[in-house]
Amino acid sequence: MRLSPRTKLVKPSATLAVTTEVARLRATGVEVIDFGAGEPDFDTPQRIKDAAIRALAAGATRYTPVVGTKQVRQAVVAKLKRVNDLDYAVDETMVTCGGKHALYNAFQALFGDGDEVVLPAPFWVSYADMLVLAGAQPKIVHAPASQGFKLTAEQLADALDARSRGVILNSPSNPTGAAYSQAELQTLADVLIAYPDVAIVVDDVYEMLFFDGPRPAHLLKLAPELRERTVIVNSVSKTYAMTGWRLGYAAAPAGVIKAMGTIQGQSTSNPTALAQAAAAEALAGPQDELPAMIDEFRWRRDYVLDRFARLDGVSCVKPEGAFYAFPDVSGLFPRRWRDQPLGNASRVCEFLLAEARVALVAGDDFAAPNHIRMSYATSRENLASGFDAIERALATLR
Ligand SMILES: Cc1ncc(COP(=O)(O)O)c(C=O)c1O
């Protein structure tokens, strides 16, 4: 059957491809340690599961309003006030089928053919493809390891011009774990204020996974004048270990939410009613489980950094949040495997999967070809045995 040209614009997500390969190998009986997956290894807290069970018993089995129930939207409003000290009305919020869907709806609502959207790299794989699906042109600006993977105000000012329609900001970041400090955010905000036609999409899905010191104030707290052209995207996936529930949310001026809601109404309609009830509990209920989860991720971050520091040919910037490390592995490229130099990050990943049985994601699709992404959302035991296996495999290389 003929497929539309649109299908050629996008490629399968590199991270999901690794997850699929791990599942395939495991199905054939091969044991693999997965450092590729972008989801917490914790279970959804019981209070949240209980809320979904109660909702089911109470008959939450029908369509809800397309943009979500009043209950979950009020929980979003309460969260934005409690965590970010931002004031939003219920009609300035909506829920979506995951944070990814909120981004998709936002890009469809905000951007069209030929619109230039500044995308700092390394970036999460889906931004570029979703922008292209909206007809927009990602304008990739590289923020290398030497600057902590963070876009500088000078770079942002250089990248913006009369054709610019948007900027994507993601902090803490997937794939690097880099997080902007408050001072850094302020310098970016100062540049953005001068470009009134530029929409800002702030992806906060990792905001609670921040390890060193107090979390910086939100961009919109630092520059409230940007509120009228900013879409905040977030989800319960990472903060509450709810990736499978598929529940994200957005906050933006009411007109933007209305447009995003119309798009959602002609595609998925409302996210699952049960997931909305669970998310309302996640966002508005007691947040007791978070400190232990953040402490555990901080411990793992420190462990992983220490293990990378001991590997010859590998260097890693200290991640400040999320659950990823993004080492530069170009020092391994000259080493030989199967009679050839390793040569690139994809082949380093191929080598580590074949010889160490450890799955990682090559940096190419994150626009950082000298790097690999490691997720430490896995147990301490897996981290230890994965790094032991990597050390043994590297020791066999010439
Ligand atoms: C930076 C970033 N944004 C958004 C998402 C979407 O998360 P979800 O759709 O599971 O809420 C992800 C998931 O990996 C992510 O890494």
The ligand as a MOL file (V3000), in Angstrom:
LIG
                    3D

  0  0  0     0  0            999 V3000
M  V30 BEGIN CTAB
M  V30 COUNTS 16 16 0 0 0
M  V30 BEGIN ATOM
M  V30 1 C 12.7570 15.5290 27.5530 0
M  V30 2 C 11.5270 14.7080 27.5140 0
M  V30 3 N 10.3540 15.3310 27.3200 0
M  V30 4 C 9.1930 14.6490 27.2710 0
M  V30 5 C 9.1720 13.2950 27.4160 0
M  V30 6 C 7.8390 12.6060 27.3250 0
M  V30 7 O 7.5230 11.8370 28.3980 0
M  V30 8 P 6.0880 11.1660 28.5190 0
M  V30 9 O 5.4170 11.2410 27.2040 0
M  V30 10 O 6.3490 9.7730 28.9670 0
M  V30 11 O 5.3560 11.9630 29.5620 0
M  V30 12 C 10.3680 12.5860 27.5940 0
M  V30 13 C 10.3830 11.1160 27.6900 0
M  V30 14 O 11.3620 10.4450 27.5930 0
M  V30 15 C 11.5650 13.3200 27.6690 0
M  V30 16 O 12.7360 12.7130 27.8790 0
M  V30 END ATOM
M  V30 BEGIN BOND
M  V30 1 1 1 2
M  V30 2 1 2 3
M  V30 3 2 2 15
M  V30 4 2 3 4
M  V30 5 1 4 5
M  V30 6 1 5 6
M  V30 7 2 5 12
M  V30 8 1 6 7
M  V30 9 1 7 8
M  V30 10 2 8 9
M  V30 11 1 8 10
M  V30 12 1 8 11
M  V30 13 1 12 13
M  V30 14 1 12 15
M  V30 15 2 13 14
M  V30 16 1 15 16
M  V30 END BOND
M  V30 END CTAB
M  END
